[in-house]
Amino acid sequence: MVQGETRLNFRELEEVCLYGNGFSPQHKLIKWFWQIVLQEYTQEEQRRLLVFATGSERAPVNGLR
């Protein structure tokens, strides 16, 4: 059974995110979001964010890309 990756690399996720409704990677709110997630969140907080967004605490087998 495939269970997914336990190692989370949110930089991978940041690189592949798509934005809509006038948002872009350069928007100040998006920059703030990634700054907080990448620099201030603990691994446990990142895992909780992943559960909130995907329903799983593990990344897919090929990572968050």
mmJSON file of the N, C-alpha and C atoms, coordinates in Angstrom:
{"data_MODEL":{"atom_site":{
"group_PDB":["ATOM","ATOM","ATOM","ATOM","ATOM","ATOM","ATOM","ATOM","ATOM","ATOM","ATOM","ATOM","ATOM","ATOM","ATOM","ATOM","ATOM","ATOM","ATOM","ATOM","ATOM","ATOM","ATOM","ATOM","ATOM","ATOM","ATOM","ATOM","ATOM","ATOM","ATOM","ATOM","ATOM","ATOM","ATOM","ATOM","ATOM","ATOM","ATOM","ATOM","ATOM","ATOM","ATOM","ATOM","ATOM","ATOM","ATOM","ATOM","ATOM","ATOM","ATOM","ATOM","ATOM","ATOM","ATOM","ATOM","ATOM","ATOM","ATOM","ATOM","ATOM","ATOM","ATOM","ATOM","ATOM","ATOM","ATOM","ATOM","ATOM","ATOM","ATOM","ATOM","ATOM","ATOM","ATOM","ATOM","ATOM","ATOM","ATOM","ATOM","ATOM","ATOM","ATOM","ATOM","ATOM","ATOM","ATOM","ATOM","ATOM","ATOM","ATOM","ATOM","ATOM","ATOM","ATOM","ATOM","ATOM","ATOM","ATOM","ATOM","ATOM","ATOM","ATOM","ATOM","ATOM","ATOM","ATOM","ATOM","ATOM","ATOM","ATOM","ATOM","ATOM","ATOM","ATOM","ATOM","ATOM","ATOM","ATOM","ATOM","ATOM","ATOM","ATOM","ATOM","ATOM","ATOM","ATOM","ATOM","ATOM","ATOM","ATOM","ATOM","ATOM","ATOM","ATOM","ATOM","ATOM","ATOM","ATOM","ATOM","ATOM","ATOM","ATOM","ATOM","ATOM","ATOM","ATOM","ATOM","ATOM","ATOM","ATOM","ATOM","ATOM","ATOM","ATOM","ATOM","ATOM","ATOM","ATOM","ATOM","ATOM","ATOM","ATOM","ATOM","ATOM","ATOM","ATOM","ATOM","ATOM","ATOM","ATOM","ATOM","ATOM","ATOM","ATOM","ATOM","ATOM","ATOM","ATOM","ATOM","ATOM","ATOM","ATOM","ATOM","ATOM","ATOM","ATOM","ATOM","ATOM","ATOM","ATOM","ATOM","ATOM","ATOM","ATOM"],
"id":[1,2,3,4,5,6,7,8,9,10,11,12,13,14,15,16,17,18,19,20,21,22,23,24,25,26,27,28,29,30,31,32,33,34,35,36,37,38,39,40,41,42,43,44,45,46,47,48,49,50,51,52,53,54,55,56,57,58,59,60,61,62,63,64,65,66,67,68,69,70,71,72,73,74,75,76,77,78,79,80,81,82,83,84,85,86,87,88,89,90,91,92,93,94,95,96,97,98,99,100,101,102,103,104,105,106,107,108,109,110,111,112,113,114,115,116,117,118,119,120,121,122,123,124,125,126,127,128,129,130,131,132,133,134,135,136,137,138,139,140,141,142,143,144,145,146,147,148,149,150,151,152,153,154,155,156,157,158,159,160,161,162,163,164,165,166,167,168,169,170,171,172,173,174,175,176,177,178,179,180,181,182,183,184,185,186,187,188,189,190,191,192,193,194,195],
"type_symbol":["N","C","C","N","C","C","N","C","C","N","C","C","N","C","C","N","C","C","N","C","C","N","C","C","N","C","C","N","C","C","N","C","C","N","C","C","N","C","C","N","C","C","N","C","C","N","C","C","N","C","C","N","C","C","N","C","C","N","C","C","N","C","C","N","C","C","N","C","C","N","C","C","N","C","C","N","C","C","N","C","C","N","C","C","N","C","C","N","C","C","N","C","C","N","C","C","N","C","C","N","C","C","N","C","C","N","C","C","N","C","C","N","C","C","N","C","C","N","C","C","N","C","C","N","C","C","N","C","C","N","C","C","N","C","C","N","C","C","N","C","C","N","C","C","N","C","C","N","C","C","N","C","C","N","C","C","N","C","C","N","C","C","N","C","C","N","C","C","N","C","C","N","C","C","N","C","C","N","C","C","N","C","C","N","C","C","N","C","C","N","C","C","N","C","C"],
"label_atom_id":["N","CA","C","N","CA","C","N","CA","C","N","CA","C","N","CA","C","N","CA","C","N","CA","C","N","CA","C","N","CA","C","N","CA","C","N","CA","C","N","CA","C","N","CA","C","N","CA","C","N","CA","C","N","CA","C","N","CA","C","N","CA","C","N","CA","C","N","CA","C","N","CA","C","N","CA","C","N","CA","C","N","CA","C","N","CA","C","N","CA","C","N","CA","C","N","CA","C","N","CA","C","N","CA","C","N","CA","C","N","CA","C","N","CA","C","N","CA","C","N","CA","C","N","CA","C","N","CA","C","N","CA","C","N","CA","C","N","CA","C","N","CA","C","N","CA","C","N","CA","C","N","CA","C","N","CA","C","N","CA","C","N","CA","C","N","CA","C","N","CA","C","N","CA","C","N","CA","C","N","CA","C","N","CA","C","N","CA","C","N","CA","C","N","CA","C","N","CA","C","N","CA","C","N","CA","C","N","CA","C","N","CA","C","N","CA","C","N","CA","C","N","CA","C","N","CA","C"],
"label_alt_id":[null,null,null,null,null,null,null,null,null,null,null,null,null,null,null,null,null,null,null,null,null,null,null,null,null,null,null,null,null,null,null,null,null,null,null,null,null,null,null,null,null,null,null,null,null,null,null,null,null,null,null,null,null,null,null,null,null,null,null,null,null,null,null,null,null,null,null,null,null,null,null,null,null,null,null,null,null,null,null,null,null,null,null,null,null,null,null,null,null,null,null,null,null,null,null,null,null,null,null,null,null,null,null,null,null,null,null,null,null,null,null,null,null,null,null,null,null,null,null,null,null,null,null,null,null,null,null,null,null,null,null,null,null,null,null,null,null,null,null,null,null,null,null,null,null,null,null,null,null,null,null,null,null,null,null,null,null,null,null,null,null,null,null,null,null,null,null,null,null,null,null,null,null,null,null,null,null,null,null,null,null,null,null,null,null,null,null,null,null,null,null,null,null,null,null],
"label_comp_id":["MET","MET","MET","VAL","VAL","VAL","GLN","GLN","GLN","GLY","GLY","GLY","GLU","GLU","GLU","THR","THR","THR","ARG","ARG","ARG","LEU","LEU","LEU","ASN","ASN","ASN","PHE","PHE","PHE","ARG","ARG","ARG","GLU","GLU","GLU","LEU","LEU","LEU","GLU","GLU","GLU","GLU","GLU","GLU","VAL","VAL","VAL","CYS","CYS","CYS","LEU","LEU","LEU","TYR","TYR","TYR","GLY","GLY","GLY","ASN","ASN","ASN","GLY","GLY","GLY","PHE","PHE","PHE","SER","SER","SER","PRO","PRO","PRO","GLN","GLN","GLN","HIS","HIS","HIS","LYS","LYS","LYS","LEU","LEU","LEU","ILE","ILE","ILE","LYS","LYS","LYS","TRP","TRP","TRP","PHE","PHE","PHE","TRP","TRP","TRP","GLN","GLN","GLN","ILE","ILE","ILE","VAL","VAL","VAL","LEU","LEU","LEU","GLN","GLN","GLN","GLU","GLU","GLU","TYR","TYR","TYR","THR","THR","THR","GLN","GLN","GLN","GLU","GLU","GLU","GLU","GLU","GLU","GLN","GLN","GLN","ARG","ARG","ARG","ARG","ARG","ARG","LEU","LEU","LEU","LEU","LEU","LEU","VAL","VAL","VAL","PHE","PHE","PHE","ALA","ALA","ALA","THR","THR","THR","GLY","GLY","GLY","SER","SER","SER","GLU","GLU","GLU","ARG","ARG","ARG","ALA","ALA","ALA","PRO","PRO","PRO","VAL","VAL","VAL","ASN","ASN","ASN","GLY","GLY","GLY","LEU","LEU","LEU","ARG","ARG","ARG"],
"label_asym_id":["A","A","A","A","A","A","A","A","A","A","A","A","A","A","A","A","A","A","A","A","A","A","A","A","A","A","A","A","A","A","A","A","A","A","A","A","A","A","A","A","A","A","A","A","A","A","A","A","A","A","A","A","A","A","A","A","A","A","A","A","A","A","A","A","A","A","A","A","A","A","A","A","A","A","A","A","A","A","A","A","A","A","A","A","A","A","A","A","A","A","A","A","A","A","A","A","A","A","A","A","A","A","A","A","A","A","A","A","A","A","A","A","A","A","A","A","A","A","A","A","A","A","A","A","A","A","A","A","A","A","A","A","A","A","A","A","A","A","A","A","A","A","A","A","A","A","A","A","A","A","A","A","A","A","A","A","A","A","A","A","A","A","A","A","A","A","A","A","A","A","A","A","A","A","A","A","A","A","A","A","A","A","A","A","A","A","A","A","A","A","A","A","A","A","A"],
"label_entity_id":["1","1","1","1","1","1","1","1","1","1","1","1","1","1","1","1","1","1","1","1","1","1","1","1","1","1","1","1","1","1","1","1","1","1","1","1","1","1","1","1","1","1","1","1","1","1","1","1","1","1","1","1","1","1","1","1","1","1","1","1","1","1","1","1","1","1","1","1","1","1","1","1","1","1","1","1","1","1","1","1","1","1","1","1","1","1","1","1","1","1","1","1","1","1","1","1","1","1","1","1","1","1","1","1","1","1","1","1","1","1","1","1","1","1","1","1","1","1","1","1","1","1","1","1","1","1","1","1","1","1","1","1","1","1","1","1","1","1","1","1","1","1","1","1","1","1","1","1","1","1","1","1","1","1","1","1","1","1","1","1","1","1","1","1","1","1","1","1","1","1","1","1","1","1","1","1","1","1","1","1","1","1","1","1","1","1","1","1","1","1","1","1","1","1","1"],
"label_seq_id":[1,1,1,2,2,2,3,3,3,4,4,4,5,5,5,6,6,6,7,7,7,8,8,8,9,9,9,10,10,10,11,11,11,12,12,12,13,13,13,14,14,14,15,15,15,16,16,16,17,17,17,18,18,18,19,19,19,20,20,20,21,21,21,22,22,22,23,23,23,24,24,24,25,25,25,26,26,26,27,27,27,28,28,28,29,29,29,30,30,30,31,31,31,32,32,32,33,33,33,34,34,34,35,35,35,36,36,36,37,37,37,38,38,38,39,39,39,40,40,40,41,41,41,42,42,42,43,43,43,44,44,44,45,45,45,46,46,46,47,47,47,48,48,48,49,49,49,50,50,50,51,51,51,52,52,52,53,53,53,54,54,54,55,55,55,56,56,56,57,57,57,58,58,58,59,59,59,60,60,60,61,61,61,62,62,62,63,63,63,64,64,64,65,65,65],
"pdbx_PDB_ins_code":[null,null,null,null,null,null,null,null,null,null,null,null,null,null,null,null,null,null,null,null,null,null,null,null,null,null,null,null,null,null,null,null,null,null,null,null,null,null,null,null,null,null,null,null,null,null,null,null,null,null,null,null,null,null,null,null,null,null,null,null,null,null,null,null,null,null,null,null,null,null,null,null,null,null,null,null,null,null,null,null,null,null,null,null,null,null,null,null,null,null,null,null,null,null,null,null,null,null,null,null,null,null,null,null,null,null,null,null,null,null,null,null,null,null,null,null,null,null,null,null,null,null,null,null,null,null,null,null,null,null,null,null,null,null,null,null,null,null,null,null,null,null,null,null,null,null,null,null,null,null,null,null,null,null,null,null,null,null,null,null,null,null,null,null,null,null,null,null,null,null,null,null,null,null,null,null,null,null,null,null,null,null,null,null,null,null,null,null,null,null,null,null,null,null,null],
"Cartn_x":[0.839,0.0,0.895,0.544,1.291,0.744,1.634,1.199,1.631,2.507,2.958,4.208,4.731,5.962,5.679,6.546,6.424,7.231,8.209,9.027,8.255,8.08,7.328,8.269,8.171,8.973,7.991,7.652,6.677,7.23,8.534,9.094,8.635,8.568,8.063,6.623,5.822,4.425,4.318,5.123,5.118,5.404,6.348,6.754,5.651,4.742,3.734,2.328,2.165,0.827,0.322,-0.957,-1.63,-2.57,-2.655,-3.47,-4.508,-5.615,-6.671,-7.23,-8.272,-8.97,-8.051,-7.136,-6.255,-5.018,-4.838,-3.652,-2.552,-1.328,-0.157,0.917,1.983,3.066,3.676,3.515,4.083,3.158,1.919,0.974,1.464,1.331,1.886,1.276,0.0,-0.606,-0.039,0.204,0.795,2.222,2.977,4.346,4.344,3.429,3.335,2.986,2.013,1.609,2.808,3.544,4.672,5.795,6.009,7.03,6.701,5.453,5.038,5.16,4.624,4.638,6.07,6.927,8.279,9.254,9.088,10.097,9.648,8.349,7.893,7.153,6.514,5.786,6.753,6.413,7.149,6.707,7.401,6.988,5.585,5.249,3.909,2.852,3.124,2.178,2.037,3.131,3.066,2.226,2.399,1.625,0.134,-0.198,-1.6,-2.183,-1.383,-1.83,-2.105,-1.229,-1.421,-2.7,-2.963,-4.201,-5.406,-5.35,-6.448,-6.715,-5.641,-5.776,-6.092,-5.594,-5.722,-6.439,-6.575,-7.17,-6.176,-4.895,-3.86,-2.661,-2.015,-0.82,0.452,0.307,1.462,1.403,2.583,2.678,2.49,2.066,2.018,3.403,3.45,4.698,5.798,5.464,6.467,6.709,6.255,6.455,5.292,5.465,4.381,4.313,5.21,5.154,3.911],
"Cartn_y":[-1.167,0.0,1.245,2.21,3.455,4.409,4.911,5.799,7.238,7.527,8.891,9.227,10.392,10.877,11.486,11.224,11.876,13.17,13.295,14.512,15.54,16.716,17.759,18.854,19.2,20.281,21.303,22.292,23.281,24.216,24.273,25.063,24.45,23.129,22.468,22.909,22.936,23.329,24.786,25.645,27.064,27.233,26.461,26.576,26.191,25.318,24.826,25.361,26.203,26.739,27.622,27.506,28.347,29.275,30.519,31.508,32.064,32.518,33.108,34.339,34.897,36.047,37.228,37.491,38.649,38.425,37.223,36.929,36.364,36.594,36.051,35.807,35.108,34.889,36.198,37.295,38.577,39.384,38.945,39.672,39.632,40.771,40.843,39.82,39.495,38.493,37.1,36.79,35.491,35.413,36.493,36.519,36.35,37.043,36.904,35.467,34.883,33.51,32.571,32.606,31.686,32.003,33.256,33.612,32.976,33.067,32.49,30.971,30.345,28.885,28.347,28.987,28.465,28.832,29.989,30.452,30.373,30.451,30.534,29.288,28.562,27.362,26.255,25.546,24.332,23.226,22.097,20.97,20.513,20.552,20.148,21.106,22.385,23.361,23.184,22.893,22.624,21.381,20.364,19.13,19.41,20.23,20.592,21.373,22.253,22.995,22.032,21.047,20.06,19.258,18.88,18.157,19.029,20.304,21.217,21.334,21.45,21.672,20.407,19.251,18.032,16.886,16.957,15.849,14.761,14.972,13.982,14.674,14.012,14.592,14.172,13.424,12.99,13.585,13.862,14.337,13.154,13.395,12.298,11.678,10.483,9.737,10.546,11.362,12.153,13.513,13.752,15.019,15.977,17.216,18.199,18.863,18.517,19.071,18.585],
"Cartn_z":[0.0,0.0,0.0,-0.804,-0.874,0.179,1.01,2.08,1.883,0.969,0.745,1.537,1.231,1.849,3.214,4.162,5.463,5.496,4.605,4.512,3.703,4.263,3.585,3.107,1.839,1.275,0.703,1.513,1.081,0.012,-0.172,-1.289,-2.615,-2.684,-3.892,-4.166,-3.112,-3.267,-3.695,-3.114,-3.485,-4.981,-5.503,-6.901,-7.886,-7.492,-8.439,-8.186,-7.179,-6.895,-8.022,-8.298,-9.273,-8.523,-8.959,-8.281,-9.25,-8.699,-9.504,-8.812,-9.372,-8.785,-8.515,-9.433,-9.3,-8.455,-7.934,-7.134,-8.02,-7.622,-8.312,-7.262,-7.634,-6.665,-6.151,-6.887,-6.49,-5.577,-5.402,-4.551,-3.105,-2.39,-1.038,-0.086,-0.218,0.667,0.411,-0.844,-1.191,-0.65,-0.814,-0.275,1.231,1.922,3.379,3.767,3.056,3.353,3.292,2.176,2.02,2.992,3.319,4.302,5.647,6.046,7.327,7.292,6.234,6.15,6.086,5.298,5.091,6.204,6.811,7.763,9.218,9.464,10.839,11.322,10.411,10.821,11.21,12.262,12.615,11.655,11.685,10.843,11.203,12.478,12.901,12.352,12.369,11.811,10.305,9.622,8.182,7.922,8.737,8.579,8.778,9.768,10.007,8.836,8.242,7.054,5.908,5.727,4.672,4.899,6.14,6.462,6.155,6.515,6.241,4.742,3.963,2.521,1.736,2.198,1.395,2.076,3.393,4.134,4.495,4.174,4.47,5.092,6.048,6.648,5.919,4.859,4.071,2.674,2.152,0.782,-0.164,-1.401,-2.378,-2.54,-3.097,-3.23,-3.908,-4.891,-5.604,-4.968,-3.758,-3.087,-3.331,-2.916,-3.019,-4.389,-5.275,-6.631,-7.298],
"occupancy":[1.0,1.0,1.0,1.0,1.0,1.0,1.0,1.0,1.0,1.0,1.0,1.0,1.0,1.0,1.0,1.0,1.0,1.0,1.0,1.0,1.0,1.0,1.0,1.0,1.0,1.0,1.0,1.0,1.0,1.0,1.0,1.0,1.0,1.0,1.0,1.0,1.0,1.0,1.0,1.0,1.0,1.0,1.0,1.0,1.0,1.0,1.0,1.0,1.0,1.0,1.0,1.0,1.0,1.0,1.0,1.0,1.0,1.0,1.0,1.0,1.0,1.0,1.0,1.0,1.0,1.0,1.0,1.0,1.0,1.0,1.0,1.0,1.0,1.0,1.0,1.0,1.0,1.0,1.0,1.0,1.0,1.0,1.0,1.0,1.0,1.0,1.0,1.0,1.0,1.0,1.0,1.0,1.0,1.0,1.0,1.0,1.0,1.0,1.0,1.0,1.0,1.0,1.0,1.0,1.0,1.0,1.0,1.0,1.0,1.0,1.0,1.0,1.0,1.0,1.0,1.0,1.0,1.0,1.0,1.0,1.0,1.0,1.0,1.0,1.0,1.0,1.0,1.0,1.0,1.0,1.0,1.0,1.0,1.0,1.0,1.0,1.0,1.0,1.0,1.0,1.0,1.0,1.0,1.0,1.0,1.0,1.0,1.0,1.0,1.0,1.0,1.0,1.0,1.0,1.0,1.0,1.0,1.0,1.0,1.0,1.0,1.0,1.0,1.0,1.0,1.0,1.0,1.0,1.0,1.0,1.0,1.0,1.0,1.0,1.0,1.0,1.0,1.0,1.0,1.0,1.0,1.0,1.0,1.0,1.0,1.0,1.0,1.0,1.0,1.0,1.0,1.0,1.0,1.0,1.0],
"B_iso_or_equiv":[0.0,0.0,0.0,0.0,0.0,0.0,0.0,0.0,0.0,0.0,0.0,0.0,0.0,0.0,0.0,0.0,0.0,0.0,0.0,0.0,0.0,0.0,0.0,0.0,0.0,0.0,0.0,0.0,0.0,0.0,0.0,0.0,0.0,0.0,0.0,0.0,0.0,0.0,0.0,0.0,0.0,0.0,0.0,0.0,0.0,0.0,0.0,0.0,0.0,0.0,0.0,0.0,0.0,0.0,0.0,0.0,0.0,0.0,0.0,0.0,0.0,0.0,0.0,0.0,0.0,0.0,0.0,0.0,0.0,0.0,0.0,0.0,0.0,0.0,0.0,0.0,0.0,0.0,0.0,0.0,0.0,0.0,0.0,0.0,0.0,0.0,0.0,0.0,0.0,0.0,0.0,0.0,0.0,0.0,0.0,0.0,0.0,0.0,0.0,0.0,0.0,0.0,0.0,0.0,0.0,0.0,0.0,0.0,0.0,0.0,0.0,0.0,0.0,0.0,0.0,0.0,0.0,0.0,0.0,0.0,0.0,0.0,0.0,0.0,0.0,0.0,0.0,0.0,0.0,0.0,0.0,0.0,0.0,0.0,0.0,0.0,0.0,0.0,0.0,0.0,0.0,0.0,0.0,0.0,0.0,0.0,0.0,0.0,0.0,0.0,0.0,0.0,0.0,0.0,0.0,0.0,0.0,0.0,0.0,0.0,0.0,0.0,0.0,0.0,0.0,0.0,0.0,0.0,0.0,0.0,0.0,0.0,0.0,0.0,0.0,0.0,0.0,0.0,0.0,0.0,0.0,0.0,0.0,0.0,0.0,0.0,0.0,0.0,0.0,0.0,0.0,0.0,0.0,0.0,0.0],
"pdbx_formal_charge":[null,null,null,null,null,null,null,null,null,null,null,null,null,null,null,null,null,null,null,null,null,null,null,null,null,null,null,null,null,null,null,null,null,null,null,null,null,null,null,null,null,null,null,null,null,null,null,null,null,null,null,null,null,null,null,null,null,null,null,null,null,null,null,null,null,null,null,null,null,null,null,null,null,null,null,null,null,null,null,null,null,null,null,null,null,null,null,null,null,null,null,null,null,null,null,null,null,null,null,null,null,null,null,null,null,null,null,null,null,null,null,null,null,null,null,null,null,null,null,null,null,null,null,null,null,null,null,null,null,null,null,null,null,null,null,null,null,null,null,null,null,null,null,null,null,null,null,null,null,null,null,null,null,null,null,null,null,null,null,null,null,null,null,null,null,null,null,null,null,null,null,null,null,null,null,null,null,null,null,null,null,null,null,null,null,null,null,null,null,null,null,null,null,null,null],
"auth_seq_id":[1,1,1,2,2,2,3,3,3,4,4,4,5,5,5,6,6,6,7,7,7,8,8,8,9,9,9,10,10,10,11,11,11,12,12,12,13,13,13,14,14,14,15,15,15,16,16,16,17,17,17,18,18,18,19,19,19,20,20,20,21,21,21,22,22,22,23,23,23,24,24,24,25,25,25,26,26,26,27,27,27,28,28,28,29,29,29,30,30,30,31,31,31,32,32,32,33,33,33,34,34,34,35,35,35,36,36,36,37,37,37,38,38,38,39,39,39,40,40,40,41,41,41,42,42,42,43,43,43,44,44,44,45,45,45,46,46,46,47,47,47,48,48,48,49,49,49,50,50,50,51,51,51,52,52,52,53,53,53,54,54,54,55,55,55,56,56,56,57,57,57,58,58,58,59,59,59,60,60,60,61,61,61,62,62,62,63,63,63,64,64,64,65,65,65],
"auth_comp_id":["MET","MET","MET","VAL","VAL","VAL","GLN","GLN","GLN","GLY","GLY","GLY","GLU","GLU","GLU","THR","THR","THR","ARG","ARG","ARG","LEU","LEU","LEU","ASN","ASN","ASN","PHE","PHE","PHE","ARG","ARG","ARG","GLU","GLU","GLU","LEU","LEU","LEU","GLU","GLU","GLU","GLU","GLU","GLU","VAL","VAL","VAL","CYS","CYS","CYS","LEU","LEU","LEU","TYR","TYR","TYR","GLY","GLY","GLY","ASN","ASN","ASN","GLY","GLY","GLY","PHE","PHE","PHE","SER","SER","SER","PRO","PRO","PRO","GLN","GLN","GLN","HIS","HIS","HIS","LYS","LYS","LYS","LEU","LEU","LEU","ILE","ILE","ILE","LYS","LYS","LYS","TRP","TRP","TRP","PHE","PHE","PHE","TRP","TRP","TRP","GLN","GLN","GLN","ILE","ILE","ILE","VAL","VAL","VAL","LEU","LEU","LEU","GLN","GLN","GLN","GLU","GLU","GLU","TYR","TYR","TYR","THR","THR","THR","GLN","GLN","GLN","GLU","GLU","GLU","GLU","GLU","GLU","GLN","GLN","GLN","ARG","ARG","ARG","ARG","ARG","ARG","LEU","LEU","LEU","LEU","LEU","LEU","VAL","VAL","VAL","PHE","PHE","PHE","ALA","ALA","ALA","THR","THR","THR","GLY","GLY","GLY","SER","SER","SER","GLU","GLU","GLU","ARG","ARG","ARG","ALA","ALA","ALA","PRO","PRO","PRO","VAL","VAL","VAL","ASN","ASN","ASN","GLY","GLY","GLY","LEU","LEU","LEU","ARG","ARG","ARG"],
"auth_asym_id":["A","A","A","A","A","A","A","A","A","A","A","A","A","A","A","A","A","A","A","A","A","A","A","A","A","A","A","A","A","A","A","A","A","A","A","A","A","A","A","A","A","A","A","A","A","A","A","A","A","A","A","A","A","A","A","A","A","A","A","A","A","A","A","A","A","A","A","A","A","A","A","A","A","A","A","A","A","A","A","A","A","A","A","A","A","A","A","A","A","A","A","A","A","A","A","A","A","A","A","A","A","A","A","A","A","A","A","A","A","A","A","A","A","A","A","A","A","A","A","A","A","A","A","A","A","A","A","A","A","A","A","A","A","A","A","A","A","A","A","A","A","A","A","A","A","A","A","A","A","A","A","A","A","A","A","A","A","A","A","A","A","A","A","A","A","A","A","A","A","A","A","A","A","A","A","A","A","A","A","A","A","A","A","A","A","A","A","A","A","A","A","A","A","A","A"],
"auth_atom_id":["N","CA","C","N","CA","C","N","CA","C","N","CA","C","N","CA","C","N","CA","C","N","CA","C","N","CA","C","N","CA","C","N","CA","C","N","CA","C","N","CA","C","N","CA","C","N","CA","C","N","CA","C","N","CA","C","N","CA","C","N","CA","C","N","CA","C","N","CA","C","N","CA","C","N","CA","C","N","CA","C","N","CA","C","N","CA","C","N","CA","C","N","CA","C","N","CA","C","N","CA","C","N","CA","C","N","CA","C","N","CA","C","N","CA","C","N","CA","C","N","CA","C","N","CA","C","N","CA","C","N","CA","C","N","CA","C","N","CA","C","N","CA","C","N","CA","C","N","CA","C","N","CA","C","N","CA","C","N","CA","C","N","CA","C","N","CA","C","N","CA","C","N","CA","C","N","CA","C","N","CA","C","N","CA","C","N","CA","C","N","CA","C","N","CA","C","N","CA","C","N","CA","C","N","CA","C","N","CA","C","N","CA","C","N","CA","C","N","CA","C","N","CA","C","N","CA","C"],
"pdbx_PDB_model_num":[1,1,1,1,1,1,1,1,1,1,1,1,1,1,1,1,1,1,1,1,1,1,1,1,1,1,1,1,1,1,1,1,1,1,1,1,1,1,1,1,1,1,1,1,1,1,1,1,1,1,1,1,1,1,1,1,1,1,1,1,1,1,1,1,1,1,1,1,1,1,1,1,1,1,1,1,1,1,1,1,1,1,1,1,1,1,1,1,1,1,1,1,1,1,1,1,1,1,1,1,1,1,1,1,1,1,1,1,1,1,1,1,1,1,1,1,1,1,1,1,1,1,1,1,1,1,1,1,1,1,1,1,1,1,1,1,1,1,1,1,1,1,1,1,1,1,1,1,1,1,1,1,1,1,1,1,1,1,1,1,1,1,1,1,1,1,1,1,1,1,1,1,1,1,1,1,1,1,1,1,1,1,1,1,1,1,1,1,1,1,1,1,1,1,1]
}}}
